[in-house]
Amino acid sequence: MSVTQLMQLNGLNSHVIYVGQKLKVSGTPPQPKPPTSKPKPPTSSGTYVVKSGDSLSLIAILFNMSVQQLKQLNGLTSNFIYIGQTLKVTSDGGQPPVINKPEQPAGGSFSVARLLAEAKKHMGVPYVWGGTQPSGFDCSGYIYYVFNQVGKKLPRTNTEGYYSRSYFVSNPQPGDLVFFNNTYKKGISHMGIYLGNNQFIQASSSQGITITSLANSYFKPRFDSFKRFY
Protein backbone atom coordinates (compact mmCIF):
# COMPACT_ATOMS: atom_id res chain seq x y z
CA MET A 1 0.00 0.00 0.00
CA SER A 2 1.02 3.63 -0.29
CA VAL A 3 2.17 5.82 2.59
CA THR A 4 -1.01 7.88 2.19
CA GLN A 5 -3.19 4.77 2.51
CA LEU A 6 -1.27 3.65 5.61
CA MET A 7 -1.70 7.09 7.19
CA GLN A 8 -5.43 7.17 6.37
CA LEU A 9 -5.95 3.67 7.72
CA ASN A 10 -4.36 4.64 11.04
CA GLY A 11 -5.68 8.18 11.28
CA LEU A 12 -2.17 9.67 11.16
CA ASN A 13 -1.67 13.33 10.26
CA SER A 14 2.15 13.25 10.20
CA HIS A 15 4.94 10.79 9.37
CA VAL A 16 6.02 10.51 13.02
CA ILE A 17 5.63 7.05 14.58
CA TYR A 18 7.14 5.60 17.75
CA VAL A 19 8.66 2.33 18.94
CA GLY A 20 5.96 -0.12 20.03
CA GLN A 21 3.16 1.69 18.19
CA LYS A 22 0.63 -0.70 16.62
CA LEU A 23 -0.39 0.10 13.04
CA LYS A 24 -3.22 -1.34 10.97
CA VAL A 25 -1.99 -2.73 7.66
CA SER A 26 -5.31 -3.92 6.26
CA GLY A 27 -8.93 -2.86 6.34
CA THR A 28 -10.93 0.14 5.17
CA PRO A 29 -9.72 3.66 5.97
CA PRO A 30 -12.15 5.63 8.19
CA GLN A 31 -14.42 8.14 6.50
CA PRO A 32 -13.09 11.70 6.65
CA LYS A 33 -14.53 13.84 9.40
CA PRO A 34 -16.65 16.84 8.42
CA PRO A 35 -14.79 20.16 8.37
CA THR A 36 -14.32 21.68 11.77
CA SER A 37 -16.20 24.86 12.51
CA LYS A 38 -14.41 28.17 12.51
CA PRO A 39 -13.03 29.37 15.84
CA LYS A 40 -15.47 31.39 17.90
CA PRO A 41 -14.64 34.70 19.54
CA PRO A 42 -13.38 34.59 23.13
CA THR A 43 -15.61 34.57 26.14
CA SER A 44 -15.67 37.47 28.54
CA SER A 45 -12.70 35.87 30.30
CA GLY A 46 -10.49 36.81 27.35
CA THR A 47 -9.37 33.24 26.66
CA TYR A 48 -9.67 30.85 23.74
CA VAL A 49 -9.57 27.04 23.75
CA VAL A 50 -7.54 25.54 20.89
CA LYS A 51 -9.54 23.30 18.55
CA SER A 52 -8.61 20.88 15.79
CA GLY A 53 -7.22 22.73 12.78
CA ASP A 54 -6.18 25.83 14.74
CA SER A 55 -2.78 27.50 14.42
CA LEU A 56 -1.26 30.53 16.11
CA SER A 57 -1.55 32.55 12.90
CA LEU A 58 -5.25 31.69 12.49
CA ILE A 59 -6.05 32.57 16.11
CA ALA A 60 -4.02 35.79 15.88
CA ILE A 61 -5.96 36.93 12.80
CA LEU A 62 -9.27 36.03 14.46
CA PHE A 63 -8.52 38.27 17.43
CA ASN A 64 -6.81 41.08 15.49
CA MET A 65 -3.34 40.59 16.91
CA SER A 66 0.05 39.41 15.67
CA VAL A 67 1.50 35.96 16.29
CA GLN A 68 4.26 37.60 18.35
CA GLN A 69 1.69 39.32 20.57
CA LEU A 70 -0.17 36.05 21.09
CA LYS A 71 3.05 34.21 21.95
CA GLN A 72 4.20 36.97 24.30
CA LEU A 73 0.86 37.06 26.09
CA ASN A 74 0.99 33.31 26.70
CA GLY A 75 4.71 32.96 27.36
CA LEU A 76 5.18 30.71 24.31
CA THR A 77 8.67 30.14 22.90
CA SER A 78 7.58 28.13 19.84
CA ASN A 79 4.59 27.93 17.49
CA PHE A 80 3.47 24.60 18.98
CA ILE A 81 -0.05 24.49 20.43
CA TYR A 82 -2.31 21.54 21.22
CA ILE A 83 -6.03 20.78 21.16
CA GLY A 84 -7.69 21.80 24.41
CA GLN A 85 -5.00 24.32 25.32
CA THR A 86 -6.38 27.55 26.80
CA LEU A 87 -4.77 30.69 25.40
CA LYS A 88 -5.11 34.26 26.59
CA VAL A 89 -6.26 36.53 23.77
CA THR A 90 -6.44 39.78 25.73
CA SER A 91 -4.30 41.26 28.46
CA ASP A 92 -5.67 42.05 31.91
CA GLY A 93 -6.87 45.38 30.54
CA GLY A 94 -8.95 43.66 27.88
CA GLN A 95 -6.69 44.62 24.96
CA PRO A 96 -4.06 42.68 23.00
CA PRO A 97 -0.56 43.23 24.43
CA VAL A 98 1.69 45.82 22.85
CA ILE A 99 5.18 44.80 21.80
CA ASN A 100 7.67 46.98 23.60
CA LYS A 101 9.34 48.52 20.59
CA PRO A 102 9.18 52.22 19.73
CA GLU A 103 6.84 52.97 16.85
CA GLN A 104 8.51 54.96 14.07
CA PRO A 105 7.47 55.92 10.56
CA ALA A 106 8.03 52.87 8.35
CA GLY A 107 11.53 52.82 6.95
CA GLY A 108 12.89 55.66 9.11
CA SER A 109 14.18 58.64 7.12
CA PHE A 110 13.07 57.73 3.60
CA SER A 111 9.65 58.63 2.21
CA VAL A 112 6.90 56.05 2.54
CA ALA A 113 5.06 57.75 -0.31
CA ARG A 114 8.07 57.17 -2.57
CA LEU A 115 8.31 53.57 -1.39
CA LEU A 116 4.68 52.82 -2.24
CA ALA A 117 4.93 54.61 -5.57
CA GLU A 118 8.03 52.60 -6.47
CA ALA A 119 6.35 49.37 -5.37
CA LYS A 120 3.24 50.01 -7.48
CA LYS A 121 5.31 51.08 -10.49
CA HIS A 122 6.19 47.44 -11.10
CA MET A 123 2.65 46.06 -11.15
CA GLY A 124 2.44 43.13 -13.55
CA VAL A 125 6.18 42.41 -13.65
CA PRO A 126 6.51 38.60 -13.88
CA TYR A 127 7.69 36.37 -11.07
CA VAL A 128 11.23 35.02 -11.52
CA TRP A 129 12.84 32.82 -8.87
CA GLY A 130 15.82 34.74 -7.47
CA GLY A 131 14.91 37.82 -9.53
CA THR A 132 15.97 41.25 -8.26
CA GLN A 133 15.36 43.44 -11.33
CA PRO A 134 12.30 44.94 -13.09
CA SER A 135 12.57 42.16 -15.66
CA GLY A 136 11.41 39.74 -12.95
CA PHE A 137 11.24 39.47 -9.14
CA ASP A 138 10.75 36.87 -6.47
CA CYS A 139 9.19 38.04 -3.19
CA SER A 140 12.42 38.91 -1.35
CA GLY A 141 14.12 40.21 -4.49
CA TYR A 142 11.20 42.62 -4.92
CA ILE A 143 11.65 43.91 -1.36
CA TYR A 144 15.39 44.27 -1.93
CA TYR A 145 14.97 46.26 -5.14
CA VAL A 146 12.12 48.56 -4.07
CA PHE A 147 13.59 49.56 -0.70
CA ASN A 148 17.05 50.17 -2.17
CA GLN A 149 15.55 52.32 -4.92
CA VAL A 150 14.12 54.75 -2.37
CA GLY A 151 17.15 54.97 -0.10
CA LYS A 152 16.78 52.11 2.38
CA LYS A 153 19.98 50.16 1.79
CA LEU A 154 19.43 46.46 2.28
CA PRO A 155 21.60 43.44 1.55
CA ARG A 156 20.24 40.79 -0.79
CA THR A 157 18.92 37.99 1.36
CA ASN A 158 15.84 35.77 1.52
CA THR A 159 12.53 36.14 3.34
CA GLU A 160 13.89 34.59 6.54
CA GLY A 161 16.84 36.98 6.40
CA TYR A 162 14.56 40.02 6.22
CA TYR A 163 12.40 38.55 8.97
CA SER A 164 15.43 38.56 11.28
CA ARG A 165 16.35 42.15 10.29
CA SER A 166 12.98 43.58 11.31
CA TYR A 167 10.91 43.99 14.46
CA PHE A 168 7.24 43.33 15.20
CA VAL A 169 4.73 46.19 15.12
CA SER A 170 1.32 46.18 16.78
CA ASN A 171 -0.13 49.00 14.67
CA PRO A 172 0.97 48.38 11.06
CA GLN A 173 1.33 51.34 8.73
CA PRO A 174 1.61 51.52 4.93
CA GLY A 175 5.18 50.64 4.02
CA ASP A 176 5.58 48.03 6.74
CA LEU A 177 6.36 44.41 5.95
CA VAL A 178 3.89 41.55 6.09
CA PHE A 179 5.15 37.99 6.51
CA PHE A 180 3.56 34.61 5.84
CA ASN A 181 4.52 31.09 6.80
CA ASN A 182 4.06 27.61 5.35
CA THR A 183 3.60 28.68 1.72
CA TYR A 184 6.03 26.76 -0.49
CA LYS A 185 7.93 25.46 2.56
CA LYS A 186 7.50 25.28 6.34
CA GLY A 187 8.24 28.35 8.41
CA ILE A 188 8.59 31.96 7.23
CA SER A 189 8.49 31.71 3.45
CA HIS A 190 6.79 34.73 1.84
CA MET A 191 6.58 38.49 2.32
CA GLY A 192 5.14 41.67 0.89
CA ILE A 193 4.67 45.38 1.59
CA TYR A 194 1.60 46.50 3.53
CA LEU A 195 -0.48 49.15 1.73
CA GLY A 196 -3.13 49.78 4.38
CA ASN A 197 -6.84 48.90 4.19
CA ASN A 198 -5.99 45.22 4.72
CA GLN A 199 -4.05 45.01 1.44
CA PHE A 200 -0.45 44.25 0.56
CA ILE A 201 1.63 44.24 -2.62
CA GLN A 202 3.75 41.20 -3.38
CA ALA A 203 5.60 39.18 -5.99
CA SER A 204 3.16 36.33 -6.54
CA SER A 205 4.52 33.14 -8.10
CA SER A 206 1.37 32.92 -10.25
CA GLN A 207 0.57 36.59 -10.96
CA GLY A 208 3.83 38.50 -10.65
CA ILE A 209 3.66 41.86 -8.86
CA THR A 210 0.09 42.20 -7.65
CA ILE A 211 -2.02 43.69 -4.86
CA THR A 212 -3.74 41.15 -2.61
CA SER A 213 -6.14 41.29 0.33
CA LEU A 214 -5.03 39.87 3.67
CA ALA A 215 -8.48 38.25 3.76
CA ASN A 216 -7.49 36.17 0.71
CA SER A 217 -8.41 32.52 1.36
CA TYR A 218 -4.84 31.37 0.70
CA PHE A 219 -2.94 34.02 2.64
CA LYS A 220 -5.25 34.56 5.63
CA PRO A 221 -4.45 31.23 7.36
CA ARG A 222 -0.75 31.66 6.52
CA PHE A 223 -0.37 35.18 7.92
CA ASP A 224 2.43 35.44 10.48
CA SER A 225 3.03 39.07 11.42
CA PHE A 226 3.60 42.69 10.53
CA LYS A 227 7.17 43.89 10.93
CA ARG A 228 9.37 46.91 10.21
CA PHE A 229 13.03 47.14 9.25
CA TYR A 230 15.40 48.25 11.99
C-alpha positions as CSV (number, residue, x, y, z in Angstrom):
1,M,0.0,0.0,0.0
2,S,1.0,3.6,-0.3
3,V,2.2,5.8,2.6
4,T,-1.0,7.9,2.2
5,Q,-3.2,4.8,2.5
6,L,-1.3,3.7,5.6
7,M,-1.7,7.1,7.2
8,Q,-5.4,7.2,6.4
9,L,-6.0,3.7,7.7
10,N,-4.4,4.6,11.0
11,G,-5.7,8.2,11.3
12,L,-2.2,9.7,11.2
13,N,-1.7,13.3,10.3
14,S,2.1,13.2,10.2
15,H,4.9,10.8,9.4
16,V,6.0,10.5,13.0
17,I,5.6,7.0,14.6
18,Y,7.1,5.6,17.8
19,V,8.7,2.3,18.9
20,G,6.0,-0.1,20.0
21,Q,3.2,1.7,18.2
22,K,0.6,-0.7,16.6
23,L,-0.4,0.1,13.0
24,K,-3.2,-1.3,11.0
25,V,-2.0,-2.7,7.7
26,S,-5.3,-3.9,6.3
27,G,-8.9,-2.9,6.3
28,T,-10.9,0.1,5.2
29,P,-9.7,3.7,6.0
30,P,-12.1,5.6,8.2
31,Q,-14.4,8.1,6.5
32,P,-13.1,11.7,6.6
33,K,-14.5,13.8,9.4
34,P,-16.7,16.8,8.4
35,P,-14.8,20.2,8.4
36,T,-14.3,21.7,11.8
37,S,-16.2,24.9,12.5
38,K,-14.4,28.2,12.5
39,P,-13.0,29.4,15.8
40,K,-15.5,31.4,17.9
41,P,-14.6,34.7,19.5
42,P,-13.4,34.6,23.1
43,T,-15.6,34.6,26.1
44,S,-15.7,37.5,28.5
45,S,-12.7,35.9,30.3
46,G,-10.5,36.8,27.3
47,T,-9.4,33.2,26.7
48,Y,-9.7,30.8,23.7
49,V,-9.6,27.0,23.8
50,V,-7.5,25.5,20.9
51,K,-9.5,23.3,18.5
52,S,-8.6,20.9,15.8
53,G,-7.2,22.7,12.8
54,D,-6.2,25.8,14.7
55,S,-2.8,27.5,14.4
56,L,-1.3,30.5,16.1
57,S,-1.6,32.5,12.9
58,L,-5.2,31.7,12.5
59,I,-6.1,32.6,16.1
60,A,-4.0,35.8,15.9
61,I,-6.0,36.9,12.8
62,L,-9.3,36.0,14.5
63,F,-8.5,38.3,17.4
64,N,-6.8,41.1,15.5
65,M,-3.3,40.6,16.9
66,S,0.1,39.4,15.7
67,V,1.5,36.0,16.3
68,Q,4.3,37.6,18.4
69,Q,1.7,39.3,20.6
70,L,-0.2,36.0,21.1
71,K,3.0,34.2,22.0
72,Q,4.2,37.0,24.3
73,L,0.9,37.1,26.1
74,N,1.0,33.3,26.7
75,G,4.7,33.0,27.4
76,L,5.2,30.7,24.3
77,T,8.7,30.1,22.9
78,S,7.6,28.1,19.8
79,N,4.6,27.9,17.5
80,F,3.5,24.6,19.0
81,I,-0.1,24.5,20.4
82,Y,-2.3,21.5,21.2
83,I,-6.0,20.8,21.2
84,G,-7.7,21.8,24.4
85,Q,-5.0,24.3,25.3
86,T,-6.4,27.6,26.8
87,L,-4.8,30.7,25.4
88,K,-5.1,34.3,26.6
89,V,-6.3,36.5,23.8
90,T,-6.4,39.8,25.7
91,S,-4.3,41.3,28.5
92,D,-5.7,42.1,31.9
93,G,-6.9,45.4,30.5
94,G,-9.0,43.7,27.9
95,Q,-6.7,44.6,25.0
96,P,-4.1,42.7,23.0
97,P,-0.6,43.2,24.4
98,V,1.7,45.8,22.9
99,I,5.2,44.8,21.8
100,N,7.7,47.0,23.6
101,K,9.3,48.5,20.6
102,P,9.2,52.2,19.7
103,E,6.8,53.0,16.8
104,Q,8.5,55.0,14.1
105,P,7.5,55.9,10.6
106,A,8.0,52.9,8.4
107,G,11.5,52.8,7.0
108,G,12.9,55.7,9.1
109,S,14.2,58.6,7.1
110,F,13.1,57.7,3.6
111,S,9.7,58.6,2.2
112,V,6.9,56.0,2.5
113,A,5.1,57.8,-0.3
114,R,8.1,57.2,-2.6
115,L,8.3,53.6,-1.4
116,L,4.7,52.8,-2.2
117,A,4.9,54.6,-5.6
118,E,8.0,52.6,-6.5
119,A,6.4,49.4,-5.4
120,K,3.2,50.0,-7.5
121,K,5.3,51.1,-10.5
122,H,6.2,47.4,-11.1
123,M,2.6,46.1,-11.2
124,G,2.4,43.1,-13.5
125,V,6.2,42.4,-13.6
126,P,6.5,38.6,-13.9
127,Y,7.7,36.4,-11.1
128,V,11.2,35.0,-11.5
129,W,12.8,32.8,-8.9
130,G,15.8,34.7,-7.5
131,G,14.9,37.8,-9.5
132,T,16.0,41.3,-8.3
133,Q,15.4,43.4,-11.3
134,P,12.3,44.9,-13.1
135,S,12.6,42.2,-15.7
136,G,11.4,39.7,-13.0
137,F,11.2,39.5,-9.1
138,D,10.8,36.9,-6.5
139,C,9.2,38.0,-3.2
140,S,12.4,38.9,-1.3
141,G,14.1,40.2,-4.5
142,Y,11.2,42.6,-4.9
143,I,11.6,43.9,-1.4
144,Y,15.4,44.3,-1.9
145,Y,15.0,46.3,-5.1
146,V,12.1,48.6,-4.1
147,F,13.6,49.6,-0.7
148,N,17.1,50.2,-2.2
149,Q,15.6,52.3,-4.9
150,V,14.1,54.7,-2.4
151,G,17.2,55.0,-0.1
152,K,16.8,52.1,2.4
153,K,20.0,50.2,1.8
154,L,19.4,46.5,2.3
155,P,21.6,43.4,1.6
156,R,20.2,40.8,-0.8
157,T,18.9,38.0,1.4
158,N,15.8,35.8,1.5
159,T,12.5,36.1,3.3
160,E,13.9,34.6,6.5
161,G,16.8,37.0,6.4
162,Y,14.6,40.0,6.2
163,Y,12.4,38.5,9.0
164,S,15.4,38.6,11.3
165,R,16.4,42.1,10.3
166,S,13.0,43.6,11.3
167,Y,10.9,44.0,14.5
168,F,7.2,43.3,15.2
169,V,4.7,46.2,15.1
170,S,1.3,46.2,16.8
171,N,-0.1,49.0,14.7
172,P,1.0,48.4,11.1
173,Q,1.3,51.3,8.7
174,P,1.6,51.5,4.9
175,G,5.2,50.6,4.0
176,D,5.6,48.0,6.7
177,L,6.4,44.4,5.9
178,V,3.9,41.5,6.1
179,F,5.2,38.0,6.5
180,F,3.6,34.6,5.8
181,N,4.5,31.1,6.8
182,N,4.1,27.6,5.4
183,T,3.6,28.7,1.7
184,Y,6.0,26.8,-0.5
185,K,7.9,25.5,2.6
186,K,7.5,25.3,6.3
187,G,8.2,28.4,8.4
188,I,8.6,32.0,7.2
189,S,8.5,31.7,3.5
190,H,6.8,34.7,1.8
191,M,6.6,38.5,2.3
192,G,5.1,41.7,0.9
193,I,4.7,45.4,1.6
194,Y,1.6,46.5,3.5
195,L,-0.5,49.1,1.7
196,G,-3.1,49.8,4.4
197,N,-6.8,48.9,4.2
198,N,-6.0,45.2,4.7
199,Q,-4.1,45.0,1.4
200,F,-0.4,44.2,0.6
201,I,1.6,44.2,-2.6
202,Q,3.8,41.2,-3.4
203,A,5.6,39.2,-6.0
204,S,3.2,36.3,-6.5
205,S,4.5,33.1,-8.1
206,S,1.4,32.9,-10.2
207,Q,0.6,36.6,-11.0
208,G,3.8,38.5,-10.6
209,I,3.7,41.9,-8.9
210,T,0.1,42.2,-7.6
211,I,-2.0,43.7,-4.9
212,T,-3.7,41.1,-2.6
213,S,-6.1,41.3,0.3
214,L,-5.0,39.9,3.7
215,A,-8.5,38.2,3.8
216,N,-7.5,36.2,0.7
217,S,-8.4,32.5,1.4
218,Y,-4.8,31.4,0.7
219,F,-2.9,34.0,2.6
220,K,-5.3,34.6,5.6
221,P,-4.4,31.2,7.4
222,R,-0.8,31.7,6.5
223,F,-0.4,35.2,7.9
224,D,2.4,35.4,10.5
225,S,3.0,39.1,11.4
226,F,3.6,42.7,10.5
227,K,7.2,43.9,10.9
228,R,9.4,46.9,10.2
229,F,13.0,47.1,9.3
230,Y,15.4,48.3,12.0
